[in-house]
């Protein structure tokens, strides 16, 4: 089970003493904020969003690494970043991150084929994406932290209207995805 990191100072210490490392989480979880803190304040050498995401290049923060954590070399420390679900899901919704057609999202769509189902409301897709992505990364992580505990400003954090309520997220997190028994991540 992954150990929890409680402060930004503790995060910096883990990154200094457990190299190489990869920090990963969902898109819009605060990976860039963590990058700027570690690089500019903690003075740790770190890369951002190295492409292709299946290649490991040392200390890196990248949500793109999520589907590849099972392939991370043994000497790496995997650190899982999380953001509160209702804030994350609203950020997905208003950034259009889940519906964009670009090289960053296209490489993960194969795992989430149910997202193209027009009968599933977009708000539910946001919540289920959050749940399934984090569940997978969590299963490989050595450490984890809530970005909100870190006293690190979240970059590009716009005040989105919270049309996806905390109650909706809590209820939807408990629901199965119609027609999907379990996400099958490639071996």
C-alpha positions in Angstrom: 0.0 0.0 0.0 1.3 3.5 -0.9 2.5 5.8 1.8 0.8 9.2 2.1 2.7 12.4 1.7 1.2 15.2 3.8 3.2 18.4 3.0 5.1 20.0 0.1 8.3 19.7 2.2 7.7 16.0 2.6 7.1 15.7 -1.2 10.4 17.4 -1.9 12.2 15.2 0.5 10.7 12.0 -1.1 11.7 13.3 -4.5 15.3 14.0 -3.4 15.8 10.7 -1.7 13.9 8.3 -4.1 15.3 9.0 -7.5 14.5 8.4 -10.2 10.8 9.1 -9.7 7.6 9.6 -11.7 4.7 11.7 -10.4 1.5 10.9 -12.3 -2.2 11.2 -11.8 -5.3 12.1 -13.8 -5.2 14.9 -16.4 -6.0 18.2 -14.5 -4.8 16.8 -11.2 -2.0 19.4 -10.6 1.0 17.8 -12.2 2.2 21.1 -13.7 1.8 22.8 -10.3 3.9 20.0 -8.7 6.5 20.4 -11.5 6.9 24.2 -10.9 7.1 23.7 -7.1 9.7 21.0 -7.3 11.7 22.7 -10.0 11.5 26.3 -8.9 11.2 26.1 -5.1 12.7 22.7 -4.1 15.4 22.9 -6.9 14.9 19.4 -8.1 15.8 18.5 -11.7 12.6 17.2 -13.3 11.1 16.8 -16.8 7.5 17.4 -17.8 5.3 15.4 -20.1 8.0 13.5 -22.0 6.7 12.0 -25.2 6.2 9.2 -26.0 4.9 8.5 -22.5 5.9 4.8 -22.7 9.6 5.9 -22.5 11.1 6.6 -19.0 13.7 9.3 -18.8 14.4 9.9 -15.1 12.7 12.3 -12.8 9.4 13.3 -14.4 6.0 14.6 -13.7 3.4 13.6 -16.3 -0.3 12.6 -16.2 0.5 10.8 -19.6 2.5 8.2 -17.7 -0.7 6.9 -16.0 -1.4 4.0 -18.4 2.3 3.0 -18.4 2.9 2.7 -14.6 2.9 -1.0 -14.9 5.9 -0.8 -17.2 8.0 1.6 -15.0 11.4 0.1 -14.3 11.8 -1.3 -10.8 14.4 1.3 -9.7 11.8 4.1 -10.1 9.6 5.5 -7.4 6.0 6.1 -8.5 4.2 9.0 -6.8 0.5 9.3 -7.3 -1.0 12.8 -7.3 -4.7 13.2 -6.6 -7.2 16.1 -6.7 -10.6 16.2 -4.9 -13.0 14.3 -7.2 -15.7 17.0 -7.7 -13.0 19.7 -8.5 -11.2 17.3 -10.9 -14.5 16.3 -12.7 -15.5 19.9 -13.1 -12.1 20.7 -14.5 -12.4 17.8 -17.0 -15.8 19.0 -18.0 -14.8 22.6 -18.7 -11.4 22.0 -20.2 -12.9 19.5 -22.7 -9.9 17.4 -21.9 -11.9 14.1 -22.3 -13.4 15.0 -25.7 -10.4 16.6 -27.3 -8.8 14.9 -30.3 -5.1 15.3 -29.8 -2.0 13.1 -29.4 -2.2 13.3 -25.6 -5.7 12.0 -25.3 -5.8 9.7 -28.3 -3.2 7.4 -26.8 -5.4 6.5 -23.9 -8.8 6.3 -25.6 -8.4 2.5 -26.2 -8.8 1.9 -22.5 -12.0 4.0 -22.3 -14.0 2.9 -25.3 -17.2 3.4 -23.2 -16.5 7.1 -23.3 -17.7 7.2 -26.9 -21.1 5.9 -25.9 -23.6 8.8 -26.5 -26.1 7.3 -24.1 -23.8 7.9 -21.1 -24.1 11.5 -19.9 -20.8 13.5 -20.0 -20.9 14.2 -16.3 -20.9 10.5 -15.5 -18.1 9.9 -18.0 -16.0 12.5 -16.1 -16.6 10.8 -12.8 -15.9 7.2 -14.1 -12.8 8.3 -15.9 -11.5 9.8 -12.7 -12.3 6.6 -10.7 -10.8 4.1 -13.2 -7.7 6.1 -14.0 -6.9 6.7 -10.3 -7.7 3.1 -9.3 -5.1 1.8 -11.8 -2.3 4.3 -10.9 -3.0 3.7 -7.2 -2.3 0.0 -7.6 1.3 0.7 -8.6 2.2 3.8 -6.5 4.7 3.8 -3.7 3.6 7.2 -2.4 0.5 9.4 -2.9 -0.6 12.9 -2.1 -3.6 15.3 -2.4 -2.5 18.4 -4.3 -4.7 20.4 -1.9 -2.6 19.4 1.1 0.6 20.7 -0.5 0.2 24.4 -0.2 1.1 24.6 -3.9 -1.0 27.0 -6.0 -2.9 25.0 -8.7 -1.8 26.5 -12.0 -4.5 27.2 -14.7 -7.1 26.7 -12.0 -10.1 28.6 -13.4 -13.2 29.1 -11.3 -15.5 26.7 -13.1 -19.0 26.6 -12.1 -19.4 23.4 -10.0 -22.2 22.0 -12.2 -21.0 18.5 -11.2 -21.9 18.6 -7.5 -20.0 16.8 -4.7 -23.1 14.7 -4.1 -23.4 13.7 -7.8 -19.8 12.6 -7.8 -20.1 10.6 -4.6 -23.1 8.7 -5.9 -21.7 8.1 -9.4 -18.4 6.8 -8.0 -20.4 3.9 -6.6 -22.1 3.0 -9.9 -20.8 0.5 -12.4 -20.1 1.6 -16.0 -22.9 0.2 -18.2 -21.6 -2.7 -20.3 -18.1 -2.7 -18.7 -17.1 -5.2 -16.2 -13.6 -3.9 -15.6 -11.1 -1.8 -17.5 -8.6 -4.0 -19.2 -5.2 -2.2 -19.3 -2.9 -3.7 -21.9 -0.3 -6.1 -20.8 
